[in-house]
């Protein structure tokens, strides 16, 4: 009886350790814990003009691989500032959403 109890406890421990490793990798029992990724399009110039009135065009920051940071330029290419687009990452985090510009 004692050996059977030890075997059951050992199996439960293995399941807990396996589950913890899976959770750390973003999966539980083979299912992804991450929601479906949302397709995020770059902002419109009209949205950026609400923040930078003199904006003429914008482009993604060269070092940014995800396309979340944009350089905003005014007349004759003058640099006005940067816009950080956190829509894809911060939409599900309470308190992290910025103003809705659309």
N, C-alpha and C positions, 0 to 999 in steps of 0.2 A: 504494500500500500504506500509506504514511504517513497519507494523508488518511482512509483507511478506519479505521485504528487510532484516529485522533483523533476520528472520528465515533462509534465504539463507546465510547470513554472518556467523551465528552460525554454520550451517552445514559445510561451508567451513573451519571454524576454527577447527571443530572436525576432518575433513579430514586431515588438515595440522598437527595437533597434533598426530593423528594416524599414519600418514606417517613418522613423525619424530621419533616416538617410534619404528616403524618398521625398519627404516634406522639404528637406533642405534643397533638393534638386527641383522643387516645384511640381512634384507629382505625388499622387497618393493612389496606390493600387493600380498604377499604370495610367491614370487619368491626369491630365494637366490641370493644375490649379489656377493657371493664368486664364483669364477670359479670352474671348475671341478678340484678336487685335483689330482695332478700328483703322480704316483707311483715313489718314489725315492728309488733306490737301494744303498746299501753301496758302497763306492768307491772301485776300484780295488787296489791291492797292487802296481801295476805298476804306477798308478796315484799318490799314496802316495810317491813312490820312487822318483818322480820328485821333491818333496819337501824335503824328508828325504832320502838321498841316501843310508844310511846304514840300512834302515828299513827292518826288517825280518817278522814282523807281526803287526797287529793292532787289537784292540777290542773296543767296545763301552764303554764309560765311565759308570761306574756302576750307578751313580745318574741320568744319562740322560735317560728319559723315551722315548724320540722320536728317539733316535739313530742318533743324529746329531753331537755329540762330540766323537772323537775317540782318544784313547791313542795309540801312535806309539812306538814300541819297536824294539830294534836292537838285535845284537848277545847276547846270554845268557840272554835275557829278559831285557836288560838295557833300561830304559825309555828314549826316545829321545825327545818327545814333544807331542803336541795335534794337531789334525786337526778338524776344525769346518766345517761342511758341511751345507751350507746355501742354497743349490740349490732349495729346495721346497719353502722356504719362500721368497727368494730374487730375484727369476727369473723375476718377473714382476715389480720390483722396479728399476727405472732408476738410474744408478750410484751405485747400490749395488752389481752388479755381479762381481765376482772375475774372475781370469783368467780361461779360458777353458783349462783343462788339457788333454782332449781327442781329 
